[in-house]
Amino acid sequence: MFFVLWGIVFVAGTWIIATYNSLTALRLRVHNAWHQINVQLKRRNDSIADLVKTLKGEINFEQDTLHSLIEARNTAMVATGVKQAAEAQSRLGESLGQVLALIENHPDLKSNKEVLDFQDELSTRETHIAIARQYYNDLVAQYNTKQQAFPGNLISGFFKFQPSELFSTARFERTILPKANVSLPR
């Protein structure tokens, strides 16, 4: 009887430790994936700064549009947390979409090599962001599922693991991607 009791305690202890460690590992992977998204967003923001420099002299009559893009970029650069970053990126996408529409309506800009290079770089950046976002959201789904499914929910509740937020940019994809002629992998 004594060995059976110790066996049960050993199995339960091992299960608790394994579940705790797997939740911790997933939480750390989610944090790392979020940092990878931030790296890609920073690269896009840097590209946008280069575009603004290129366009400043070219579209003097559309300074409000450029000013809106600059403000949206600055807001996106200081956004913290998943929800705030998603909202800031959506606003940035709307502003960038307006600039891309402006470019499409001006033949001189459409044929400008720097602008064409930016559009190619934007396409590449958006693909990298989409891949990083998909990876992040996949990890968040695994992490949140493990916290909510029995019996992992017992450990996550006891150790106060918090669910992570998905990084949703549907509004961003609807506003900027069609204008930039960018398609994302799903």
C-alpha positions as CSV (number, residue, x, y, z in Angstrom):
1,M,0.0,0.0,0.0
2,F,2.8,2.3,0.9
3,F,4.5,1.9,-2.6
4,V,1.2,2.5,-4.3
5,L,0.7,5.8,-2.5
6,W,4.2,6.9,-3.3
7,G,3.7,5.8,-6.9
8,I,0.6,8.0,-7.1
9,V,2.4,11.0,-5.5
10,F,5.3,10.5,-7.9
11,V,3.1,10.3,-11.0
12,A,1.0,13.3,-9.9
13,G,4.2,15.3,-9.1
14,T,5.8,14.4,-12.4
15,W,2.6,15.4,-14.3
16,I,2.4,18.8,-12.4
17,I,6.0,19.6,-13.2
18,A,5.7,18.5,-16.9
19,T,2.5,20.6,-17.4
20,Y,4.0,23.6,-15.6
21,N,7.2,23.4,-17.7
22,S,5.3,23.0,-21.0
23,L,3.1,26.0,-20.2
24,T,6.2,28.0,-19.3
25,A,7.9,27.0,-22.5
26,L,4.9,27.9,-24.6
27,R,4.7,31.3,-22.8
28,L,8.3,32.0,-23.6
29,R,7.9,31.0,-27.2
30,V,4.9,33.3,-27.5
31,H,7.0,36.2,-26.1
32,N,9.8,35.4,-28.5
33,A,7.4,35.2,-31.5
34,W,6.0,38.6,-30.5
35,H,9.5,40.1,-30.5
36,Q,10.0,38.7,-34.0
37,I,6.8,40.5,-35.1
38,N,8.2,43.7,-33.6
39,V,11.4,43.3,-35.6
40,Q,9.5,43.0,-38.8
41,L,7.3,45.9,-38.0
42,K,10.3,48.1,-37.2
43,R,11.8,47.2,-40.6
44,R,8.6,48.2,-42.3
45,N,8.5,51.5,-40.3
46,D,12.1,52.2,-41.4
47,S,11.0,51.6,-45.0
48,I,8.1,54.0,-44.5
49,A,10.5,56.7,-43.3
50,D,12.5,56.3,-46.5
51,L,9.3,56.6,-48.6
52,V,8.3,59.8,-46.8
53,K,11.7,61.3,-47.6
54,T,11.3,60.3,-51.2
55,L,7.8,61.7,-51.5
56,K,8.3,65.0,-49.6
57,G,9.6,66.9,-52.5
58,E,7.4,65.1,-55.0
59,I,3.9,65.7,-53.6
60,N,4.0,69.2,-52.0
61,F,0.2,69.5,-52.5
62,E,-0.5,66.3,-50.4
63,Q,1.4,67.2,-47.3
64,D,-1.7,66.3,-45.1
65,T,-1.5,62.8,-46.4
66,L,2.2,62.5,-45.6
67,H,1.7,64.1,-42.2
68,S,-1.0,61.5,-41.4
69,L,1.4,58.7,-42.5
70,I,4.2,60.2,-40.3
71,E,1.9,60.4,-37.3
72,A,0.6,56.9,-37.8
73,R,4.1,55.6,-38.1
74,N,5.2,57.4,-35.0
75,T,2.2,56.0,-33.0
76,A,2.9,52.5,-34.3
77,M,6.6,52.7,-33.3
78,V,5.7,53.4,-29.6
79,A,2.7,51.0,-29.3
80,T,3.1,48.4,-26.6
81,G,1.1,45.2,-26.1
82,V,-0.7,43.2,-28.7
83,K,-4.0,45.0,-28.8
84,Q,-2.4,48.5,-29.0
85,A,0.1,47.4,-31.6
86,A,-2.7,45.9,-33.8
87,E,-4.7,49.1,-33.6
88,A,-1.7,51.2,-34.4
89,Q,-0.7,49.0,-37.3
90,S,-4.3,49.2,-38.6
91,R,-4.1,53.0,-38.5
92,L,-0.7,52.9,-40.2
93,G,-2.1,50.6,-42.8
94,E,-4.9,53.1,-43.6
95,S,-2.5,56.0,-43.9
96,L,-0.1,54.0,-46.0
97,G,-3.0,52.9,-48.2
98,Q,-3.9,56.5,-48.8
99,V,-0.3,57.2,-49.9
100,L,-0.2,54.2,-52.1
101,A,-3.4,55.4,-53.8
102,L,-1.8,58.8,-54.2
103,I,1.1,57.2,-55.9
104,E,-1.1,55.2,-58.2
105,N,-2.8,58.5,-59.3
106,H,0.5,60.2,-60.2
107,P,2.3,58.8,-63.3
108,D,5.6,60.4,-62.2
109,L,5.5,58.7,-58.9
110,K,4.4,55.4,-60.3
111,S,7.6,55.3,-62.5
112,N,9.9,56.7,-59.8
113,K,12.6,54.0,-59.2
114,E,12.7,54.7,-55.4
115,V,9.0,54.4,-55.2
116,L,9.0,51.2,-57.2
117,D,11.7,49.8,-55.0
118,F,9.7,50.8,-51.9
119,Q,6.6,48.9,-53.2
120,D,8.7,45.8,-53.8
121,E,10.2,46.1,-50.3
122,L,6.8,46.7,-48.9
123,S,5.5,43.5,-50.5
124,T,8.5,41.6,-49.0
125,R,8.0,43.2,-45.6
126,E,4.3,42.4,-45.6
127,T,5.0,38.7,-46.3
128,H,7.5,38.6,-43.5
129,I,5.1,40.2,-41.1
130,A,2.3,37.8,-42.2
131,I,4.5,34.8,-41.6
132,A,5.7,36.1,-38.2
133,R,2.1,37.0,-37.2
134,Q,0.8,33.5,-38.3
135,Y,3.6,31.8,-36.3
136,Y,2.8,34.0,-33.2
137,N,-1.0,33.4,-33.5
138,D,-0.4,29.6,-33.8
139,L,1.7,29.6,-30.6
140,V,-0.9,31.7,-28.8
141,A,-3.6,29.3,-29.9
142,Q,-1.5,26.3,-28.5
143,Y,-0.7,28.2,-25.3
144,N,-4.3,29.3,-24.7
145,T,-5.6,25.8,-25.5
146,K,-3.2,24.2,-23.1
147,Q,-4.3,26.6,-20.4
148,Q,-8.0,26.0,-20.9
149,A,-8.1,22.2,-21.7
150,F,-8.5,19.8,-18.8
151,P,-6.3,18.9,-16.9
152,G,-3.9,21.7,-17.9
153,N,-6.4,24.2,-16.7
154,L,-5.8,23.0,-13.2
155,I,-2.1,23.9,-13.3
156,S,-2.6,27.1,-15.3
157,G,-5.2,28.3,-12.8
158,F,-3.2,27.4,-9.8
159,F,0.0,29.1,-11.1
160,K,-2.0,32.0,-12.5
161,F,-0.9,31.7,-16.2
162,Q,-2.7,34.3,-18.3
163,P,-4.0,33.8,-21.8
164,S,-2.2,35.7,-24.6
165,E,-3.9,37.9,-27.2
166,L,-4.0,37.1,-30.9
167,F,-2.4,39.7,-33.2
168,S,-5.3,40.4,-35.6
169,T,-4.8,42.8,-38.5
170,A,-7.8,42.1,-40.6
171,R,-8.6,45.8,-40.9
172,F,-5.0,46.5,-42.0
173,E,-5.2,43.7,-44.6
174,R,-8.4,45.1,-46.0
175,T,-7.1,48.7,-46.3
176,I,-3.4,48.4,-47.4
177,L,-2.9,45.1,-49.1
178,P,-5.2,45.6,-52.1
179,K,-3.6,49.0,-52.8
180,A,-0.1,47.6,-52.6
181,N,-1.0,44.6,-54.7
182,V,0.3,42.3,-51.9
183,S,-1.0,38.9,-51.2
184,L,-0.4,37.1,-47.9
185,P,0.2,33.4,-47.3
186,R,-2.5,31.8,-45.2
